[in-house]
Amino acid sequence: MTYYASIDTARSFLREHVLETFKDETRPERWGKPDESTATGHFSLLLLCFAHLYALAGLHKGTKDTKPKHVIEFVEKYLPTYAKISSFLIDIYRHGVVHQRQPKSIEVDGLIVSWLIDRGKSREKHLALVRKSWLTGQPTNEKTILVSVQLDILYHDIVCAGKAFADDTDEDDNLAETVRQGIEQSQTPQKSHNYVDCRVPWLKIQVDQLPKECPDIWSENADAT
């Protein structure tokens, strides 16, 4: 199905694919129950939560090229309790886990701002600012501030934000059209990057050597696309 064919198919894509996929594939219970010592999946949950938050923000803006500013705009509308801290979450958590496997620390105006994640469900702890010295007892850590994230709450809040966005899309044809445009952009082949271009001659040689008929090992996948 071409999901950008109409605003109705765009609405279906948002609900049935983006939201349902996020809810199913990111479900925290896959990594054990929260507040238990055996609970895992900390970085995986972060990665999936931010991947889908970026996807939602891109559709809300109607673009395939989601920028942090688009995420901040989406958060301000659908996750208002995150608004003031969203830029720190993006830089420390999203950029850290995507580019270096785990959240990172940043230096801002004499402070070190770092991370603290847990599989708990404490609203009081979620998005709280914590002095590292409270946890270590070391005065030298007084200028290190931790941004606390309760992963199961983060997941729940993004699901709720996505549902609110989908509800607005159902009621607003202009917003649905923006979503449609975002889907169209994301499903349209894009210009390759420079680091890909240098390998195009090799790729063309390999393509020319491929058989015209479908090999047996791929026959069972013939209808999958």
N, C-alpha and C positions, 0 to 999 in steps of 0.2 A: 504494500500500500504506500502511496505517496502521501506522507503525513502533512505536507504543506500545500496540498491541493485546495483546501478550503479552511475557513476558520473552525468549522466543526471537526474536521480531522485533526487540526492542531490542538483543539481542546482535548480530544481523545488521546493524542500523543502525550500531552502533559500529564493527564491523570493516569492512563493505563501503562505508560512506559516509564516516564521519568519518576513519578511518585511511587508507583507500585514496585518498580525495580529497586528504588532506594529503600523502601520499607522492607522488602523481602531480603535483598542481598546484604543489607547493612544491619539487619536486626541484631541488637546486642546479645540476645540470648544465644546466638551462634557461638559466642566466646565465653559462655558460662554466665551464672547469675551475678548481678552486681553485689558489691559488699562482701564477696567471698574471696578468700585468698587464692582460689584456683581460677578466678576470672582473668581472662587474657584479652588479646585483641586490641590493646590500647592504640598502637600506631595505625593498625588497619582501620579501626573505627574512625580515627581522625581523618585518614586519607579519604575514605568513602564519604564521610560527612561533608568535607570541604569540596570534594569533586562534585557532589550533587548540589551543594549550595551555589557553587559557581555556575553549574548548568541552569539552575533556576534563575539566577541573576541575569545570565545571558539571554534567556528566553524573555524575561521581563523587559530587557532592553532591546530585544530584537536583533541580537548580534551573535556571531559565532566566536568573536574575539573578546571574551569577557575580561574586563580590567578590574583591579581592586576597587576603583571608584564605583563601578556598577554593582559590585557586591555590597558595598557600603550603602548605596541607595536602596537596594533591596532590603537590607537589614533594617534600615531606618523605617521602612514602611511595614514590614512583616515581622520583624524581631526587635521592636523598639527598646526592650530592656538590654539589648546588646549594642545599641547605637554608639555609645561613647567609647566602648572598649573594642569595637569591631576592627579598627585598624591594627590594634595590637594583636588580636587573634589571627588576622590574616598574615601579618609579618612573622610572628613568632611560631604559630602553629601550622598554618597552611603552607607557607613558603618553606618552613623548616622541614616538615615531613615529606613534602614533594621533592625537594632538591637535595636533602641530606639525610633522609630516612627518619629523622626524629625532629621534634621542635627545637628551636634555636633560642639563643639569648641575644638581646639587642641592647645597645648603650644609648641612652637618651638623657641629655642634660644632666650628666653626673650620676645617673641611676643606671643600674643594670636591671633590665626587665627580662625575666625568664619564665619558665613554665612549671606547672604542677598539675598532673592529670591523675584521675582516679576513676574507677568503675562504680562509683557510688551514685546515690540519687539525692544528695543533700542540696536543696535550693540555697541554703544559707552559705554553703561553700562554693557553689557554682558562680563563676565570674568574680569571686572575691579576690582582693589584693592581699597578699600575705608577705610579711617580712621573712626573708630566709632565716634571719637570726632567731625568730620564734621557734623554728624547727630544729636548728642546729645548736642554739645556745652560744653561738660565736659572735661577739660584737663586730668582728670584721665583716660580717655578712649583712650589716644594717642597711647598706645601700643597694642590696639586691632584693628586688621585689618580684614575687612570683604571681602570675595570673593563673588562678585555679580554675580548672575545667572539669566538671563531672560529665564523663562521656555519655552516659545513658540519658542524661538530661539534654545534652547537646543534640543527640539523635532525635529525641522526642520533640524538641523545639523546632528543629528543621522540618520534621514531618508536618507539624502544625502550621508552620509558615507556608509550606508548599500547598497544603490544603486550602489555606486562606487565599493564596495566589490563584489557585485553580478556580475557587468560587468566584473571585473577581473576574476571572477570564470568562466564566460562563455568563456573567451579567453584562459584560462590557465588550461589545464587538470590536471596538478600536484596540483594546488590549489584546483580544484574541488575534487580531490581524498582526499586531506586533509579535506575538508568539509565533504565528505562522511564518513571518519573515525570518525570525531567528532559526526556526527549524529548516527552512529552505536554505539559508546560508550554511548551516551545519551539515546538510546532506548534499550540498553541491561541491564537486571536486575543487580543491583549492590549489593555488600556486605552491609548488614545492619550495623548500628552503635551499639556500646555497649549498649546505653540506650534503644535500641529496642530489643536487644537480650534477656534481662531479661523478656520480655513479650511474648516471643515465645511460652512457654508452654500454656499460656492462649489462645493465638491465635489458636493453634492446637486443643484445646478442642472445641472452637467455630466453627472451620471449620468442625470438625467431626460431629457436630450437625446440619449443614446445610443440607437441603433436596437436593436430586440429581436432581429433576425436577425444572424448573424455576417457582417460585411463580408468581401469576398473576400480582402483583404490579410491577414486573420487566419485564414483557413480552413486553411492549412497547419499552423497551430499549435494547431488545435482539440483534438488528442489529447495535446498536450504536458503538460497539467496533470492 
